[in-house]
Amino acid sequence: MRLWTLHPRYLDPQGLVALWREALLARAVLRGETRGYRHHPQLERFRDHPAPRSAINAYLAAVHAEATARGYAFDRGKLGPVRGIAPIACTDGQLLHEWRHLLDKLARRSPELHRRWDGIGIPGTHPLFRIVPGEMASWERPG
């Protein structure tokens, strides 16, 4: 499961579809509707939010908006209620770790997108996140 801090605009089609599925799975986990993935480290920052379900709904809404802008038909009915909520703090170290990870994926899977994004020093974030100084998140697997 990868719930990107990066803005979904940087993802290739495979990545965007995977993100939608994984965020829906994350929402099911946060709702207690599944037995798997309950202890997945990517969910920590959502669980730590004062309104975890609202946070994942806001996350999904931005992914859906990106998909819609690309002409994809992600099911809007799968979105829960979206309310204005406090952003989730994420470190610049985590953001840059994810950026390197995505660029590695794009180099193999979508070379044209890799060339498009490779010159960006500091990428934009998913609208749910607010960047703060710091190292890579403690829940992240180095690699």
GUDO-598844 format. One line per 4 residues: number of its first residue (from 1); their letters; for each residue x, y, z of N, C-alpha, C, O. Coordinates in steps of 0.05 Angstrom, whole numbers, always signed. Layout:
<nodes>
NUM) a) X Y Z X Y Z X Y Z X Y Z ~ ...
</nodes>
This chain:
<nodes>
1) mrlw) +17 -24 +0 +0 +0 +0 +18 +25 +0 +37 +27 +16 ~ +12 +43 -18 +27 +68 -19 +6 +91 -21 -8 +93 -42 ~ +4 +106 -1 -13 +130 +0 +5 +154 -3 +15 +164 +17 ~ +9 +163 -28 +28 +183 -34 +22 +210 -21 -1 +218 -19
5) tlhp) +43 +223 -11 +42 +250 -2 +43 +269 -27 +33 +291 -26 ~ +55 +259 -48 +58 +274 -73 +30 +279 -85 +11 +264 -80 ~ +28 +300 -100 +3 +306 -114 -2 +283 -134 +17 +275 -147 ~ -26 +274 -137 -32 +252 -156 -26 +259 -185 -26 +241 -202
9) ryld) -23 +285 -192 -18 +292 -220 +8 +280 -230 +12 +276 -254 ~ +26 +273 -212 +52 +262 -221 +51 +232 -228 +69 +221 -240 ~ +29 +219 -220 +27 +190 -225 +21 +183 -253 +6 +197 -267 ~ +32 +161 -263 +24 +151 -289 -3 +137 -286 -13 +133 -263
13) pqgl) -16 +129 -308 -42 +116 -306 -43 +92 -286 -61 +90 -271 ~ -23 +75 -288 -22 +52 -270 -21 +61 -241 -34 +49 -223 ~ -4 +81 -236 -1 +91 -208 -26 +104 -198 -33 +100 -174 ~ -41 +118 -215 -65 +132 -206 -87 +111 -200 -101 +114 -180
17) valw) -90 +91 -217 -109 +70 -212 -102 +55 -186 -120 +49 -170 ~ -77 +49 -182 -68 +34 -158 -73 +52 -133 -82 +41 -113 ~ -68 +77 -135 -73 +95 -113 -103 +95 -105 -109 +95 -81 ~ -120 +97 -125 -149 +96 -119 -156 +71 -104 -170 +72 -84
21) real) -147 +48 -114 -154 +23 -101 -142 +21 -73 -156 +12 -54 ~ -118 +30 -70 -105 +28 -44 -117 +47 -24 -119 +41 +0 ~ -125 +71 -33 -138 +90 -15 -166 +79 -7 -175 +84 +16 ~ -180 +66 -25 -206 +54 -18 -201 +32 +3 -217 +29 +22
25) lara) -180 +16 -1 -173 -5 +19 -167 +8 +46 -175 -1 +67 ~ -151 +30 +45 -144 +44 +70 -169 +53 +84 -171 +51 +109 ~ -188 +63 +69 -213 +72 +82 -228 +49 +94 -239 +52 +117 ~ -229 +26 +81 -242 +2 +92 -228 -6 +118 -241 -14 +138
29) vlrg) -201 -4 +119 -187 -11 +143 -194 +9 +165 -200 +0 +188 ~ -194 +34 +159 -200 +55 +180 -229 +52 +190 -235 +60 +212 ~ -246 +41 +173 -274 +36 +182 -278 +10 +197 -299 +4 +207 ~ -257 -6 +198 -258 -32 +211 -272 -53 +195 -284 -72 +206
33) etrg) -272 -49 +168 -286 -67 +150 -269 -89 +138 -279 -104 +121 ~ -245 -92 +147 -227 -112 +136 -209 -122 +158 -203 -108 +177 ~ -199 -146 +154 -181 -158 +174 -152 -153 +166 -134 -152 +183 ~ -147 -151 +140 -120 -146 +130 -112 -117 +132 -128 -99 +134
37) yrhh) -86 -113 +132 -74 -86 +130 -80 -68 +155 -74 -44 +154 ~ -91 -79 +176 -98 -63 +199 -74 -49 +212 -77 -28 +224 ~ -51 -61 +209 -27 -50 +221 -7 -38 +201 +16 -35 +207 ~ -17 -32 +177 +0 -22 +157 +11 +6 +165 -5 +23 +173
41) pqle) +37 +10 +164 +49 +35 +173 +39 +60 +158 +39 +82 +169 ~ +31 +57 +133 +21 +80 +117 -4 +92 +130 -11 +115 +124 ~ -18 +77 +146 -43 +87 +158 -39 +103 +183 -57 +116 +193 ~ -14 +103 +194 -9 +117 +219 -17 +146 +218 -30 +157 +236
45) rfrd) -9 +160 +197 -15 +189 +195 -45 +194 +193 -54 +216 +201 ~ -60 +176 +182 -89 +179 +182 -101 +173 +209 -119 +187 +218 ~ -91 +152 +222 -101 +146 +249 -95 +168 +269 -110 +172 +287 ~ -72 +181 +265 -64 +203 +283 -80 +228 +279 -79 +247 +295
49) hpap) -94 +230 +257 -111 +254 +251 -135 +254 +269 -145 +233 +275 ~ -144 +277 +279 -167 +278 +296 -193 +266 +284 -211 +257 +298 ~ -194 +266 +257 -218 +255 +243 -207 +236 +221 -208 +244 +198 ~ -198 +212 +228 -186 +194 +208 -203 +188 +184 -194 +188 +161
53) rsai) -229 +184 +188 -246 +177 +165 -250 +201 +147 -251 +198 +123 ~ -253 +224 +159 -256 +248 +142 -230 +253 +127 -230 +262 +104 ~ -207 +248 +140 -181 +252 +127 -178 +233 +102 -170 +242 +81 ~ -186 +208 +105 -183 +190 +82 -203 +197 +61 -198 +194 +37
57) nayl) -227 +207 +68 -246 +216 +48 -236 +240 +33 -239 +241 +8 ~ -223 +258 +47 -211 +281 +33 -188 +272 +15 -185 +283 -7 ~ -173 +252 +23 -152 +241 +7 -163 +230 -19 -154 +236 -41 ~ -184 +213 -15 -197 +201 -39 -209 +221 -57 -207 +218 -82
61) aavh) -220 +243 -46 -233 +263 -63 -213 +276 -82 -219 +282 -105 ~ -188 +281 -72 -168 +293 -89 -158 +274 -111 -153 +282 -133 ~ -157 +248 -104 -150 +228 -124 -172 +226 -145 -166 +225 -169 ~ -196 +227 -136 -219 +226 -155 -218 +251 -173 -223 +248 -197
65) aeat) -213 +274 -162 -211 +299 -178 -190 +296 -200 -195 +305 -223 ~ -167 +285 -193 -146 +282 -213 -154 +262 -235 -150 +267 -258 ~ -167 +240 -226 -176 +221 -246 -197 +233 -264 -197 +228 -289 ~ -215 +248 -253 -236 +261 -269 -224 +281 -289 -232 +282 -312
69) argy) -204 +296 -280 -190 +315 -298 -177 +301 -321 -173 +312 -343 ~ -169 +276 -317 -156 +260 -338 -176 +245 -356 -169 +232 -375 ~ -202 +247 -349 -222 +234 -364 -228 +205 -355 -242 +191 -369 ~ -218 +197 -332 -223 +171 -322 -251 +170 -309 -261 +191 -300
73) afdr) -262 +147 -306 -289 +144 -295 -288 +130 -268 -301 +109 -265 ~ -273 +141 -249 -273 +129 -222 -301 +134 -210 -313 +155 -214 ~ -311 +115 -196 -338 +116 -185 -341 +136 -162 -331 +132 -140 ~ -354 +159 -168 -358 +180 -148 -374 +169 -124 -371 +180 -102
77) gklg) -391 +150 -129 -407 +138 -107 -390 +125 -86 -400 +119 -64 ~ -365 +119 -91 -348 +107 -71 -336 +128 -52 -323 +120 -32 ~ -340 +153 -58 -329 +174 -40 -348 +177 -16 -372 +177 -19 ~ -336 +180 +7 -352 +187 +31 -355 +217 +32 -346 +231 +14
81) pvrg) -368 +226 +53 -372 +255 +56 -345 +269 +59 -327 +260 +73 ~ -342 +291 +45 -317 +307 +46 -323 +333 +60 -340 +349 +52 ~ -308 +337 +81 -311 +362 +97 -284 +376 +98 -263 +364 +93 ~ -285 +402 +103 -260 +416 +107 -247 +405 +133 -259 +406 +154
85) iapi) -223 +396 +131 -209 +385 +154 -181 +396 +156 -170 +408 +137 ~ -169 +393 +180 -142 +402 +184 -123 +385 +167 -127 +361 +164 ~ -103 +398 +156 -84 +383 +140 -66 +365 +157 -65 +368 +182 ~ -54 +345 +145 -36 +327 +158 -7 +337 +153 +0 +342 +130
89) actd) +8 +340 +174 +36 +349 +171 +52 +326 +160 +49 +303 +168 ~ +69 +332 +141 +88 +312 +129 +114 +326 +126 +116 +350 +118 ~ +136 +312 +131 +162 +324 +129 +172 +327 +100 +164 +311 +83 ~ +189 +347 +96 +201 +350 +70 +219 +326 +63 +222 +319 +40
93) gqll) +230 +314 +84 +246 +289 +79 +229 +266 +68 +238 +252 +51 ~ +205 +264 +79 +187 +243 +69 +179 +249 +40 +178 +231 +23 ~ +172 +274 +35 +164 +282 +8 +186 +276 -12 +180 +265 -34 ~ +210 +283 -6 +232 +278 -25 +239 +249 -28 +247 +240 -49
97) hewr) +236 +233 -6 +239 +204 -8 +219 +193 -28 +226 +177 -46 ~ +193 +201 -25 +172 +191 -43 +178 +200 -72 +173 +185 -91 ~ +188 +225 -75 +193 +235 -102 +214 +218 -116 +211 +211 -139 ~ +236 +212 -102 +257 +194 -113 +245 +167 -120 +251 +156 -141
101) hlld) +229 +156 -102 +216 +130 -106 +198 +131 -131 +199 +113 -148 ~ +182 +152 -134 +165 +154 -158 +181 +157 -183 +175 +144 -203 ~ +202 +174 -182 +218 +177 -207 +231 +151 -215 +233 +146 -239 ~ +240 +135 -196 +251 +108 -203 +230 +91 -217 +236 +78 -236
105) klar) +205 +91 -206 +183 +76 -218 +178 +86 -247 +175 +70 -265 ~ +176 +113 -249 +170 +124 -276 +192 +119 -296 +186 +115 -320 ~ +217 +118 -287 +239 +113 -306 +235 +85 -319 +242 +81 -342 ~ +225 +66 -303 +221 +39 -314 +195 +36 -328 +194 +22 -349
109) rspe) +174 +48 -319 +147 +43 -328 +136 +63 -348 +121 +56 -366 ~ +144 +88 -344 +133 +110 -361 +155 +130 -367 +155 +152 -356 ~ +174 +123 -384 +197 +141 -389 +190 +169 -398 +204 +188 -391 ~ +168 +172 -412 +159 +199 -421 +152 +216 -397 +160 +239 -395
113) lhrr) +137 +205 -378 +130 +220 -354 +155 +225 -337 +158 +246 -325 ~ +173 +206 -337 +198 +210 -322 +213 +234 -332 +222 +251 -317 ~ +215 +236 -359 +228 +259 -371 +214 +285 -364 +226 +306 -360 ~ +187 +284 -364 +171 +307 -358 +175 +318 -330 +177 +342 -325
117) wdgi) +177 +299 -310 +179 +307 -282 +207 +308 -271 +211 +320 -250 ~ +227 +297 -285 +253 +294 -274 +267 +320 -265 +283 +320 -247 ~ +260 +342 -278 +273 +367 -271 +262 +382 -247 +272 +403 -239 ~ +240 +372 -237 +227 +385 -214 +243 +379 -189 +248 +356 -182
121) gipg) +251 +400 -175 +266 +397 -150 +249 +389 -126 +254 +370 -112 ~ +228 +405 -122 +210 +401 -100 +181 +398 -112 +170 +417 -122 ~ +170 +374 -111 +144 +369 -123 +121 +380 -105 +125 +386 -82 ~ +99 +384 -118 +75 +392 -103 +64 +368 -87 +69 +345 -92
125) thpl) +48 +375 -67 +36 +354 -50 +7 +350 -55 -7 +367 -66 ~ -2 +327 -47 -31 +322 -46 -43 +344 -28 -31 +352 -8 ~ -67 +354 -35 -78 +377 -20 -83 +372 +10 -86 +391 +26 ~ -83 +347 +18 -88 +341 +47 -64 +347 +64 -66 +349 +88
129) friv) -40 +348 +52 -15 +350 +68 -4 +378 +68 -6 +394 +50 ~ +9 +384 +91 +24 +409 +96 +53 +400 +102 +57 +384 +120 ~ +72 +411 +87 +100 +403 +91 +113 +419 +113 +111 +443 +115 ~ +128 +404 +129 +143 +415 +151 +172 +404 +149 +176 +383 +136
133) pgem) +191 +418 +160 +219 +408 +159 +221 +382 +175 +209 +378 +195 ~ +238 +364 +164 +243 +339 +179 +253 +317 +161 +255 +319 +137 ~ +260 +295 +174 +270 +271 +161 +247 +255 +149 +224 +261 +152 ~ +255 +233 +136 +236 +214 +126 +219 +204 +150 +230 +201 +172
137) aswe) +194 +198 +145 +176 +189 +166 +186 +163 +179 +198 +146 +165 ~ +181 +159 +204 +190 +135 +219 +177 +110 +209 +188 +88 +211 ~ +153 +113 +197 +138 +89 +187 +148 +81 +159 +141 +59 +150 ~ +163 +98 +146 +171 +92 +118 +193 +71 +118 +210 +70 +136
141) rpg) +193 +54 +98 +214 +34 +94 +235 +47 +76 +229 +54 +54 ~ +260 +49 +86 +281 +60 +69 +286 +41 +45 +282 +17 +47 ~ +294 +53 +23 +299 +35 +1 +307 +49 -24 +312 +36 -44
</nodes>
